[in-house]
Amino acid sequence: MKYVIYLEGKYYVAQCLNVDVSSFGDTIEQARANLREALELYYEDEKGKREYFEIKEVMVGETVINA
């Protein structure tokens, strides 16, 4: 599984890129551990029959959009 962690306000947000699951924590390590727990619960539901998107390459970028 691939994920990103970013700072949003005072919390670190960990977001899985393969499935629509995310979590947060006060530290990067806590956000990562909370994401792992959330993913385990996600796959425990329906007895692991959920599928995920395989991501082979990741690019990181930033852009500004003026609305």
N, CA, C, O and CB atoms as a CASP TS submission, in Angstrom:
PFRMAT TS
TARGET T0000
AUTHOR 0000-0000-0000
METHOD Language model
MODEL 1
PARENT N/A
ATOM      1  N   MET     1       0.838  -1.175   0.000  1.00  0.00           N
ATOM      2  CA  MET     1       0.000   0.000   0.000  1.00  0.00           C
ATOM      3  C   MET     1       0.883   1.239   0.000  1.00  0.00           C
ATOM      4  O   MET     1       1.913   1.294   0.673  1.00  0.00           O
ATOM      5  CB  MET     1      -0.954  -0.002   1.210  1.00  0.00           C
ATOM      6  N   LYS     2       0.466   2.199  -0.750  1.00  0.00           N
ATOM      7  CA  LYS     2       1.165   3.479  -0.776  1.00  0.00           C
ATOM      8  C   LYS     2       0.301   4.515  -0.070  1.00  0.00           C
ATOM      9  O   LYS     2      -0.927   4.486  -0.157  1.00  0.00           O
ATOM     10  CB  LYS     2       1.487   3.921  -2.240  1.00  0.00           C
ATOM     11  N   TYR     3       0.959   5.421   0.626  1.00  0.00           N
ATOM     12  CA  TYR     3       0.235   6.438   1.369  1.00  0.00           C
ATOM     13  C   TYR     3       1.028   7.733   1.390  1.00  0.00           C
ATOM     14  O   TYR     3       2.229   7.751   1.124  1.00  0.00           O
ATOM     15  CB  TYR     3      -0.057   5.965   2.796  1.00  0.00           C
ATOM     16  N   VAL     4       0.338   8.804   1.707  1.00  0.00           N
ATOM     17  CA  VAL     4       0.992  10.095   1.895  1.00  0.00           C
ATOM     18  C   VAL     4       0.644  10.593   3.290  1.00  0.00           C
ATOM     19  O   VAL     4      -0.416  10.283   3.834  1.00  0.00           O
ATOM     20  CB  VAL     4       0.556  11.130   0.795  1.00  0.00           C
ATOM     21  N   ILE     5       1.545  11.358   3.847  1.00  0.00           N
ATOM     22  CA  ILE     5       1.301  11.995   5.140  1.00  0.00           C
ATOM     23  C   ILE     5       1.609  13.477   4.965  1.00  0.00           C
ATOM     24  O   ILE     5       2.663  13.864   4.461  1.00  0.00           O
ATOM     25  CB  ILE     5       2.178  11.348   6.293  1.00  0.00           C
ATOM     26  N   TYR     6       0.655  14.288   5.398  1.00  0.00           N
ATOM     27  CA  TYR     6       0.853  15.727   5.287  1.00  0.00           C
ATOM     28  C   TYR     6       0.288  16.411   6.526  1.00  0.00           C
ATOM     29  O   TYR     6      -0.573  15.874   7.224  1.00  0.00           O
ATOM     30  CB  TYR     6       0.187  16.281   4.000  1.00  0.00           C
ATOM     31  N   LEU     7       0.796  17.601   6.772  1.00  0.00           N
ATOM     32  CA  LEU     7       0.365  18.375   7.929  1.00  0.00           C
ATOM     33  C   LEU     7      -0.842  19.216   7.545  1.00  0.00           C
ATOM     34  O   LEU     7      -0.795  19.994   6.592  1.00  0.00           O
ATOM     35  CB  LEU     7       1.513  19.269   8.461  1.00  0.00           C
ATOM     36  N   GLU     8      -1.923  19.051   8.299  1.00  0.00           N
ATOM     37  CA  GLU     8      -3.131  19.844   8.091  1.00  0.00           C
ATOM     38  C   GLU     8      -3.515  20.458   9.429  1.00  0.00           C
ATOM     39  O   GLU     8      -3.991  19.768  10.330  1.00  0.00           O
ATOM     40  CB  GLU     8      -4.303  18.974   7.505  1.00  0.00           C
ATOM     41  N   GLY     9      -3.302  21.753   9.545  1.00  0.00           N
ATOM     42  CA  GLY     9      -3.513  22.394  10.839  1.00  0.00           C
ATOM     43  C   GLY     9      -2.466  21.894  11.820  1.00  0.00           C
ATOM     44  O   GLY     9      -1.266  21.995  11.564  1.00  0.00           O
ATOM     45  N   LYS    10      -2.927  21.352  12.948  1.00  0.00           N
ATOM     46  CA  LYS    10      -1.970  20.840  13.937  1.00  0.00           C
ATOM     47  C   LYS    10      -1.837  19.317  13.898  1.00  0.00           C
ATOM     48  O   LYS    10      -1.130  18.743  14.726  1.00  0.00           O
ATOM     49  CB  LYS    10      -2.387  21.274  15.328  1.00  0.00           C
ATOM     50  N   TYR    11      -2.501  18.660  12.957  1.00  0.00           N
ATOM     51  CA  TYR    11      -2.464  17.198  12.872  1.00  0.00           C
ATOM     52  C   TYR    11      -1.790  16.729  11.589  1.00  0.00           C
ATOM     53  O   TYR    11      -1.834  17.401  10.559  1.00  0.00           O
ATOM     54  CB  TYR    11      -3.876  16.628  12.953  1.00  0.00           C
ATOM     55  N   TYR    12      -1.166  15.556  11.678  1.00  0.00           N
ATOM     56  CA  TYR    12      -0.636  14.893  10.502  1.00  0.00           C
ATOM     57  C   TYR    12      -1.717  13.962   9.964  1.00  0.00           C
ATOM     58  O   TYR    12      -2.276  13.153  10.704  1.00  0.00           O
ATOM     59  CB  TYR    12       0.680  14.113  10.829  1.00  0.00           C
ATOM     60  N   VAL    13      -2.002  14.082   8.683  1.00  0.00           N
ATOM     61  CA  VAL    13      -3.015  13.261   8.040  1.00  0.00           C
ATOM     62  C   VAL    13      -2.307  12.211   7.196  1.00  0.00           C
ATOM     63  O   VAL    13      -1.435  12.537   6.391  1.00  0.00           O
ATOM     64  CB  VAL    13      -3.983  14.125   7.172  1.00  0.00           C
ATOM     65  N   ALA    14      -2.683  10.956   7.380  1.00  0.00           N
ATOM     66  CA  ALA    14      -2.145   9.854   6.590  1.00  0.00           C
ATOM     67  C   ALA    14      -3.269   9.354   5.691  1.00  0.00           C
ATOM     68  O   ALA    14      -4.338   8.976   6.172  1.00  0.00           O
ATOM     69  CB  ALA    14      -1.578   8.699   7.506  1.00  0.00           C
ATOM     70  N   GLN    15      -3.023   9.356   4.391  1.00  0.00           N
ATOM     71  CA  GLN    15      -4.046   8.984   3.427  1.00  0.00           C
ATOM     72  C   GLN    15      -3.514   7.887   2.518  1.00  0.00           C
ATOM     73  O   GLN    15      -2.459   8.032   1.900  1.00  0.00           O
ATOM     74  CB  GLN    15      -4.496  10.207   2.602  1.00  0.00           C
ATOM     75  N   CYS    16      -4.254   6.793   2.444  1.00  0.00           N
ATOM     76  CA  CYS    16      -3.884   5.684   1.572  1.00  0.00           C
ATOM     77  C   CYS    16      -4.232   6.063   0.139  1.00  0.00           C
ATOM     78  O   CYS    16      -5.307   6.608  -0.112  1.00  0.00           O
ATOM     79  CB  CYS    16      -4.604   4.364   1.995  1.00  0.00           C
ATOM     80  N   LEU    17      -3.348   5.785  -0.792  1.00  0.00           N
ATOM     81  CA  LEU    17      -3.589   6.100  -2.188  1.00  0.00           C
ATOM     82  C   LEU    17      -4.281   4.956  -2.924  1.00  0.00           C
ATOM     83  O   LEU    17      -4.844   5.165  -3.998  1.00  0.00           O
ATOM     84  CB  LEU    17      -2.286   6.437  -2.870  1.00  0.00           C
ATOM     85  N   ASN    18      -4.246   3.758  -2.361  1.00  0.00           N
ATOM     86  CA  ASN    18      -4.822   2.585  -3.021  1.00  0.00           C
ATOM     87  C   ASN    18      -6.314   2.430  -2.772  1.00  0.00           C
ATOM     88  O   ASN    18      -7.043   1.948  -3.640  1.00  0.00           O
ATOM     89  CB  ASN    18      -4.112   1.345  -2.563  1.00  0.00           C
ATOM     90  N   VAL    19      -6.771   2.833  -1.600  1.00  0.00           N
ATOM     91  CA  VAL    19      -8.191   2.754  -1.245  1.00  0.00           C
ATOM     92  C   VAL    19      -8.555   4.044  -0.515  1.00  0.00           C
ATOM     93  O   VAL    19      -7.677   4.789  -0.080  1.00  0.00           O
ATOM     94  CB  VAL    19      -8.499   1.484  -0.354  1.00  0.00           C
ATOM     95  N   ASP    20      -9.835   4.299  -0.384  1.00  0.00           N
ATOM     96  CA  ASP    20     -10.297   5.540   0.237  1.00  0.00           C
ATOM     97  C   ASP    20     -10.340   5.402   1.758  1.00  0.00           C
ATOM     98  O   ASP    20     -11.409   5.322   2.362  1.00  0.00           O
ATOM     99  CB  ASP    20     -11.685   5.925  -0.301  1.00  0.00           C
ATOM    100  N   VAL    21      -9.140   5.376   2.362  1.00  0.00           N
ATOM    101  CA  VAL    21      -9.006   5.257   3.810  1.00  0.00           C
ATOM    102  C   VAL    21      -7.960   6.266   4.258  1.00  0.00           C
ATOM    103  O   VAL    21      -6.904   6.393   3.640  1.00  0.00           O
ATOM    104  CB  VAL    21      -8.612   3.796   4.239  1.00  0.00           C
ATOM    105  N   SER    22      -8.257   6.977   5.331  1.00  0.00           N
ATOM    106  CA  SER    22      -7.287   7.916   5.887  1.00  0.00           C
ATOM    107  C   SER    22      -7.447   7.973   7.400  1.00  0.00           C
ATOM    108  O   SER    22      -8.443   7.508   7.954  1.00  0.00           O
ATOM    109  CB  SER    22      -7.458   9.326   5.265  1.00  0.00           C
ATOM    110  N   SER    23      -6.449   8.549   8.053  1.00  0.00           N
ATOM    111  CA  SER    23      -6.483   8.733   9.496  1.00  0.00           C
ATOM    112  C   SER    23      -5.567   9.901   9.827  1.00  0.00           C
ATOM    113  O   SER    23      -5.026  10.540   8.925  1.00  0.00           O
ATOM    114  CB  SER    23      -6.052   7.430  10.257  1.00  0.00           C
ATOM    115  N   PHE    24      -5.390  10.182  11.107  1.00  0.00           N
ATOM    116  CA  PHE    24      -4.552  11.312  11.497  1.00  0.00           C
ATOM    117  C   PHE    24      -3.937  11.047  12.862  1.00  0.00           C
ATOM    118  O   PHE    24      -4.308  10.100  13.554  1.00  0.00           O
ATOM    119  CB  PHE    24      -5.368  12.622  11.515  1.00  0.00           C
ATOM    120  N   GLY    25      -2.990  11.899  13.237  1.00  0.00           N
ATOM    121  CA  GLY    25      -2.361  11.798  14.548  1.00  0.00           C
ATOM    122  C   GLY    25      -1.594  13.064  14.874  1.00  0.00           C
ATOM    123  O   GLY    25      -1.435  13.948  14.032  1.00  0.00           O
ATOM    124  N   ASP    26      -1.124  13.137  16.100  1.00  0.00           N
ATOM    125  CA  ASP    26      -0.346  14.295  16.548  1.00  0.00           C
ATOM    126  C   ASP    26       1.064  14.283  15.977  1.00  0.00           C
ATOM    127  O   ASP    26       1.690  15.336  15.846  1.00  0.00           O
ATOM    128  CB  ASP    26      -0.285  14.331  18.069  1.00  0.00           C
ATOM    129  N   THR    27       1.573  13.095  15.633  1.00  0.00           N
ATOM    130  CA  THR    27       2.911  12.947  15.062  1.00  0.00           C
ATOM    131  C   THR    27       2.811  12.125  13.784  1.00  0.00           C
ATOM    132  O   THR    27       1.786  11.496  13.519  1.00  0.00           O
ATOM    133  CB  THR    27       3.889  12.277  16.079  1.00  0.00           C
ATOM    134  N   ILE    28       3.877  12.133  12.996  1.00  0.00           N
ATOM    135  CA  ILE    28       3.918  11.312  11.782  1.00  0.00           C
ATOM    136  C   ILE    28       3.779   9.843  12.135  1.00  0.00           C
ATOM    137  O   ILE    28       3.041   9.112  11.475  1.00  0.00           O
ATOM    138  CB  ILE    28       5.225  11.550  11.002  1.00  0.00           C
ATOM    139  N   GLU    29       4.479   9.408  13.165  1.00  0.00           N
ATOM    140  CA  GLU    29       4.427   8.009  13.569  1.00  0.00           C
ATOM    141  C   GLU    29       3.027   7.600  14.013  1.00  0.00           C
ATOM    142  O   GLU    29       2.561   6.507  13.693  1.00  0.00           O
ATOM    143  CB  GLU    29       5.420   7.752  14.687  1.00  0.00           C
ATOM    144  N   GLN    30       2.361   8.486  14.751  1.00  0.00           N
ATOM    145  CA  GLN    30       1.006   8.189  15.219  1.00  0.00           C
ATOM    146  C   GLN    30       0.031   8.147  14.036  1.00  0.00           C
ATOM    147  O   GLN    30      -0.848   7.286  13.989  1.00  0.00           O
ATOM    148  CB  GLN    30       0.546   9.244  16.260  1.00  0.00           C
ATOM    149  N   ALA    31       0.182   9.059  13.093  1.00  0.00           N
ATOM    150  CA  ALA    31      -0.677   9.065  11.911  1.00  0.00           C
ATOM    151  C   ALA    31      -0.490   7.784  11.110  1.00  0.00           C
ATOM    152  O   ALA    31      -1.464   7.202  10.632  1.00  0.00           O
ATOM    153  CB  ALA    31      -0.380  10.290  11.032  1.00  0.00           C
ATOM    154  N   ARG    32       0.754   7.343  10.961  1.00  0.00           N
ATOM    155  CA  ARG    32       1.048   6.103  10.233  1.00  0.00           C
ATOM    156  C   ARG    32       0.441   4.895  10.949  1.00  0.00           C
ATOM    157  O   ARG    32      -0.157   4.032  10.306  1.00  0.00           O
ATOM    158  CB  ARG    32       2.574   5.916  10.078  1.00  0.00           C
ATOM    159  N   ALA    33       0.588   4.830  12.253  1.00  0.00           N
ATOM    160  CA  ALA    33       0.037   3.710  13.026  1.00  0.00           C
ATOM    161  C   ALA    33      -1.494   3.718  12.966  1.00  0.00           C
ATOM    162  O   ALA    33      -2.113   2.660  12.844  1.00  0.00           O
ATOM    163  CB  ALA    33       0.516   3.780  14.499  1.00  0.00           C
ATOM    164  N   ASN    34      -2.098   4.886  13.050  1.00  0.00           N
ATOM    165  CA  ASN    34      -3.554   4.985  12.965  1.00  0.00           C
ATOM    166  C   ASN    34      -4.062   4.592  11.590  1.00  0.00           C
ATOM    167  O   ASN    34      -5.127   3.984  11.474  1.00  0.00           O
ATOM    168  CB  ASN    34      -4.006   6.396  13.297  1.00  0.00           C
ATOM    169  N   LEU    35      -3.306   4.936  10.533  1.00  0.00           N
ATOM    170  CA  LEU    35      -3.695   4.531   9.186  1.00  0.00           C
ATOM    171  C   LEU    35      -3.629   3.018   9.048  1.00  0.00           C
ATOM    172  O   LEU    35      -4.515   2.405   8.453  1.00  0.00           O
ATOM    173  CB  LEU    35      -2.797   5.202   8.136  1.00  0.00           C
ATOM    174  N   ARG    36      -2.589   2.422   9.594  1.00  0.00           N
ATOM    175  CA  ARG    36      -2.456   0.958   9.534  1.00  0.00           C
ATOM    176  C   ARG    36      -3.657   0.281  10.217  1.00  0.00           C
ATOM    177  O   ARG    36      -4.216  -0.682   9.693  1.00  0.00           O
ATOM    178  CB  ARG    36      -1.125   0.505  10.208  1.00  0.00           C
ATOM    179  N   GLU    37      -4.035   0.792  11.372  1.00  0.00           N
ATOM    180  CA  GLU    37      -5.181   0.239  12.087  1.00  0.00           C
ATOM    181  C   GLU    37      -6.473   0.423  11.278  1.00  0.00           C
ATOM    182  O   GLU    37      -7.299  -0.487  11.206  1.00  0.00           O
ATOM    183  CB  GLU    37      -5.318   0.903  13.469  1.00  0.00           C
ATOM    184  N   ALA    38      -6.639   1.596  10.676  1.00  0.00           N
ATOM    185  CA  ALA    38      -7.823   1.853   9.861  1.00  0.00           C
ATOM    186  C   ALA    38      -7.872   0.921   8.652  1.00  0.00           C
ATOM    187  O   ALA    38      -8.947   0.452   8.276  1.00  0.00           O
ATOM    188  CB  ALA    38      -7.845   3.314   9.402  1.00  0.00           C
ATOM    189  N   LEU    39      -6.723   0.650   8.043  1.00  0.00           N
ATOM    190  CA  LEU    39      -6.677  -0.271   6.905  1.00  0.00           C
ATOM    191  C   LEU    39      -6.994  -1.699   7.335  1.00  0.00           C
ATOM    192  O   LEU    39      -7.693  -2.423   6.626  1.00  0.00           O
ATOM    193  CB  LEU    39      -5.302  -0.220   6.235  1.00  0.00           C
ATOM    194  N   GLU    40      -6.486  -2.101   8.485  1.00  0.00           N
ATOM    195  CA  GLU    40      -6.794  -3.441   8.990  1.00  0.00           C
ATOM    196  C   GLU    40      -8.296  -3.591   9.225  1.00  0.00           C
ATOM    197  O   GLU    40      -8.871  -4.630   8.898  1.00  0.00           O
ATOM    198  CB  GLU    40      -6.018  -3.721  10.295  1.00  0.00           C
ATOM    199  N   LEU    41      -8.931  -2.576   9.782  1.00  0.00           N
ATOM    200  CA  LEU    41     -10.378  -2.617   9.995  1.00  0.00           C
ATOM    201  C   LEU    41     -11.133  -2.599   8.668  1.00  0.00           C
ATOM    202  O   LEU    41     -12.147  -3.280   8.515  1.00  0.00           O
ATOM    203  CB  LEU    41     -10.822  -1.437  10.867  1.00  0.00           C
ATOM    204  N   TYR    42     -10.639  -1.828   7.723  1.00  0.00           N
ATOM    205  CA  TYR    42     -11.262  -1.746   6.410  1.00  0.00           C
ATOM    206  C   TYR    42     -11.280  -3.114   5.728  1.00  0.00           C
ATOM    207  O   TYR    42     -12.295  -3.527   5.168  1.00  0.00           O
ATOM    208  CB  TYR    42     -10.527  -0.726   5.534  1.00  0.00           C
ATOM    209  N   TYR    43     -10.148  -3.807   5.784  1.00  0.00           N
ATOM    210  CA  TYR    43     -10.064  -5.118   5.127  1.00  0.00           C
ATOM    211  C   TYR    43     -10.701  -6.222   5.955  1.00  0.00           C
ATOM    212  O   TYR    43     -11.075  -7.260   5.409  1.00  0.00           O
ATOM    213  CB  TYR    43      -8.616  -5.469   4.846  1.00  0.00           C
ATOM    214  N   GLU    44     -10.832  -6.022   7.262  1.00  0.00           N
ATOM    215  CA  GLU    44     -11.513  -7.000   8.100  1.00  0.00           C
ATOM    216  C   GLU    44     -12.993  -7.060   7.740  1.00  0.00           C
ATOM    217  O   GLU    44     -13.603  -8.128   7.755  1.00  0.00           O
ATOM    218  CB  GLU    44     -11.333  -6.658   9.591  1.00  0.00           C
ATOM    219  N   ASP    45     -13.555  -5.914   7.420  1.00  0.00           N
ATOM    220  CA  ASP    45     -14.942  -5.840   6.975  1.00  0.00           C
ATOM    221  C   ASP    45     -15.070  -6.618   5.668  1.00  0.00           C
ATOM    222  O   ASP    45     -14.200  -6.513   4.803  1.00  0.00           O
ATOM    223  CB  ASP    45     -15.404  -4.355   6.794  1.00  0.00           C
ATOM    224  N   GLU    46     -16.106  -7.370   5.518  1.00  0.00           N
ATOM    225  CA  GLU    46     -16.357  -8.201   4.350  1.00  0.00           C
ATOM    226  C   GLU    46     -15.279  -9.267   4.166  1.00  0.00           C
ATOM    227  O   GLU    46     -15.090  -9.780   3.064  1.00  0.00           O
ATOM    228  CB  GLU    46     -16.446  -7.336   3.107  1.00  0.00           C
ATOM    229  N   LYS    47     -14.579  -9.594   5.236  1.00  0.00           N
ATOM    230  CA  LYS    47     -13.597 -10.677   5.261  1.00  0.00           C
ATOM    231  C   LYS    47     -12.531 -10.566   4.172  1.00  0.00           C
ATOM    232  O   LYS    47     -12.179 -11.557   3.532  1.00  0.00           O
ATOM    233  CB  LYS    47     -14.300 -11.992   5.128  1.00  0.00           C
ATOM    234  N   GLY    48     -12.027  -9.360   3.969  1.00  0.00           N
ATOM    235  CA  GLY    48     -10.911  -9.150   3.060  1.00  0.00           C
ATOM    236  C   GLY    48     -11.265  -9.213   1.593  1.00  0.00           C
ATOM    237  O   GLY    48     -10.370  -9.365   0.762  1.00  0.00           O
ATOM    238  N   LYS    49     -12.519  -9.106   1.243  1.00  0.00           N
ATOM    239  CA  LYS    49     -12.917  -9.209  -0.154  1.00  0.00           C
ATOM    240  C   LYS    49     -12.804  -7.881  -0.897  1.00  0.00           C
ATOM    241  O   LYS    49     -13.127  -7.805  -2.082  1.00  0.00           O
ATOM    242  CB  LYS    49     -14.329  -9.721  -0.245  1.00  0.00           C
ATOM    243  N   ARG    50     -12.364  -6.867  -0.232  1.00  0.00           N
ATOM    244  CA  ARG    50     -12.236  -5.565  -0.882  1.00  0.00           C
ATOM    245  C   ARG    50     -11.004  -5.553  -1.772  1.00  0.00           C
ATOM    246  O   ARG    50      -9.985  -6.167  -1.454  1.00  0.00           O
ATOM    247  CB  ARG    50     -12.158  -4.433   0.164  1.00  0.00           C
ATOM    248  N   GLU    51     -11.107  -4.857  -2.875  1.00  0.00           N
ATOM    249  CA  GLU    51      -9.993  -4.737  -3.804  1.00  0.00           C
ATOM    250  C   GLU    51      -9.345  -3.367  -3.656  1.00  0.00           C
ATOM    251  O   GLU    51      -9.929  -2.442  -3.093  1.00  0.00           O
ATOM    252  CB  GLU    51     -10.463  -4.963  -5.257  1.00  0.00           C
ATOM    253  N   TYR    52      -8.139  -3.262  -4.168  1.00  0.00           N
ATOM    254  CA  TYR    52      -7.457  -1.980  -4.133  1.00  0.00           C
ATOM    255  C   TYR    52      -6.794  -1.723  -5.476  1.00  0.00           C
ATOM    256  O   TYR    52      -6.546  -2.642  -6.257  1.00  0.00           O
ATOM    257  CB  TYR    52      -6.419  -1.939  -2.994  1.00  0.00           C
ATOM    258  N   PHE    53      -6.517  -0.459  -5.722  1.00  0.00           N
ATOM    259  CA  PHE    53      -5.848  -0.063  -6.953  1.00  0.00           C
ATOM    260  C   PHE    53      -4.351  -0.192  -6.753  1.00  0.00           C
ATOM    261  O   PHE    53      -3.793   0.346  -5.797  1.00  0.00           O
ATOM    262  CB  PHE    53      -6.232   1.384  -7.364  1.00  0.00           C
ATOM    263  N   GLU    54      -3.698  -0.913  -7.665  1.00  0.00           N
ATOM    264  CA  GLU    54      -2.248  -1.031  -7.587  1.00  0.00           C
ATOM    265  C   GLU    54      -1.624   0.245  -8.150  1.00  0.00           C
ATOM    266  O   GLU    54      -1.956   0.678  -9.253  1.00  0.00           O
ATOM    267  CB  GLU    54      -1.742  -2.292  -8.358  1.00  0.00           C
ATOM    268  N   ILE    55      -0.731   0.826  -7.388  1.00  0.00           N
ATOM    269  CA  ILE    55      -0.036   2.038  -7.813  1.00  0.00           C
ATOM    270  C   ILE    55       1.427   1.681  -8.001  1.00  0.00           C
ATOM    271  O   ILE    55       2.101   1.275  -7.054  1.00  0.00           O
ATOM    272  CB  ILE    55      -0.211   3.206  -6.774  1.00  0.00           C
ATOM    273  N   LYS    56       1.911   1.831  -9.213  1.00  0.00           N
ATOM    274  CA  LYS    56       3.292   1.439  -9.512  1.00  0.00           C
ATOM    275  C   LYS    56       4.272   2.594  -9.387  1.00  0.00           C
ATOM    276  O   LYS    56       5.427   2.391  -9.015  1.00  0.00           O
ATOM    277  CB  LYS    56       3.373   0.862 -10.902  1.00  0.00           C
ATOM    278  N   GLU    57       3.823   3.792  -9.694  1.00  0.00           N
ATOM    279  CA  GLU    57       4.720   4.938  -9.666  1.00  0.00           C
ATOM    280  C   GLU    57       4.015   6.110  -8.995  1.00  0.00           C
ATOM    281  O   GLU    57       2.825   6.332  -9.215  1.00  0.00           O
ATOM    282  CB  GLU    57       5.182   5.317 -11.097  1.00  0.00           C
ATOM    283  N   VAL    58       4.738   6.846  -8.190  1.00  0.00           N
ATOM    284  CA  VAL    58       4.169   7.986  -7.484  1.00  0.00           C
ATOM    285  C   VAL    58       4.991   9.227  -7.818  1.00  0.00           C
ATOM    286  O   VAL    58       6.221   9.199  -7.781  1.00  0.00           O
ATOM    287  CB  VAL    58       4.132   7.734  -5.945  1.00  0.00           C
ATOM    288  N   MET    59       4.312  10.290  -8.135  1.00  0.00           N
ATOM    289  CA  MET    59       4.958  11.588  -8.338  1.00  0.00           C
ATOM    290  C   MET    59       4.356  12.539  -7.311  1.00  0.00           C
ATOM    291  O   MET    59       3.156  12.488  -7.040  1.00  0.00           O
ATOM    292  CB  MET    59       4.762  12.127  -9.822  1.00  0.00           C
ATOM    293  N   VAL    60       5.163  13.380  -6.757  1.00  0.00           N
ATOM    294  CA  VAL    60       4.693  14.346  -5.776  1.00  0.00           C
ATOM    295  C   VAL    60       4.859  15.734  -6.366  1.00  0.00           C
ATOM    296  O   VAL    60       5.922  16.080  -6.883  1.00  0.00           O
ATOM    297  CB  VAL    60       5.461  14.211  -4.424  1.00  0.00           C
ATOM    298  N   GLY    61       3.816  16.513  -6.284  1.00  0.00           N
ATOM    299  CA  GLY    61       3.878  17.868  -6.819  1.00  0.00           C
ATOM    300  C   GLY    61       2.974  18.784  -6.035  1.00  0.00           C
ATOM    301  O   GLY    61       2.250  18.355  -5.136  1.00  0.00           O
ATOM    302  N   GLU    62       3.025  20.025  -6.381  1.00  0.00           N
ATOM    303  CA  GLU    62       2.198  21.020  -5.712  1.00  0.00           C
ATOM    304  C   GLU    62       1.801  22.048  -6.754  1.00  0.00           C
ATOM    305  O   GLU    62       2.593  22.407  -7.626  1.00  0.00           O
ATOM    306  CB  GLU    62       2.948  21.687  -4.504  1.00  0.00           C
ATOM    307  N   THR    63       0.577  22.514  -6.656  1.00  0.00           N
ATOM    308  CA  THR    63       0.098  23.533  -7.578  1.00  0.00           C
ATOM    309  C   THR    63      -0.847  24.469  -6.844  1.00  0.00           C
ATOM    310  O   THR    63      -1.443  24.097  -5.834  1.00  0.00           O
ATOM    311  CB  THR    63      -0.602  22.894  -8.799  1.00  0.00           C
ATOM    312  N   VAL    64      -0.977  25.661  -7.348  1.00  0.00           N
ATOM    313  CA  VAL    64      -1.889  26.654  -6.786  1.00  0.00           C
ATOM    314  C   VAL    64      -2.972  26.926  -7.818  1.00  0.00           C
ATOM    315  O   VAL    64      -2.683  27.167  -8.990  1.00  0.00           O
ATOM    316  CB  VAL    64      -1.135  27.973  -6.392  1.00  0.00           C
ATOM    317  N   ILE    65      -4.217  26.886  -7.372  1.00  0.00           N
ATOM    318  CA  ILE    65      -5.335  27.156  -8.266  1.00  0.00           C
ATOM    319  C   ILE    65      -6.065  28.378  -7.725  1.00  0.00           C
ATOM    320  O   ILE    65      -6.540  28.378  -6.589  1.00  0.00           O
ATOM    321  CB  ILE    65      -6.297  25.916  -8.386  1.00  0.00           C
ATOM    322  N   ASN    66      -6.148  29.383  -8.520  1.00  0.00           N
ATOM    323  CA  ASN    66      -6.872  30.608  -8.133  1.00  0.00           C
ATOM    324  C   ASN    66      -8.313  30.472  -8.593  1.00  0.00           C
ATOM    325  O   ASN    66      -8.590  30.435  -9.791  1.00  0.00           O
ATOM    326  CB  ASN    66      -6.206  31.896  -8.750  1.00  0.00           C
ATOM    327  N   ALA    67      -9.219  30.399  -7.644  1.00  0.00           N
ATOM    328  CA  ALA    67     -10.640  30.237  -8.013  1.00  0.00           C
ATOM    329  C   ALA    67     -11.338  31.552  -8.114  1.00  0.00           C
ATOM    330  O   ALA    67     -12.532  31.596  -8.413  1.00  0.00           O
ATOM    331  CB  ALA    67     -11.362  29.367  -7.013  1.00  0.00           C
TER
END
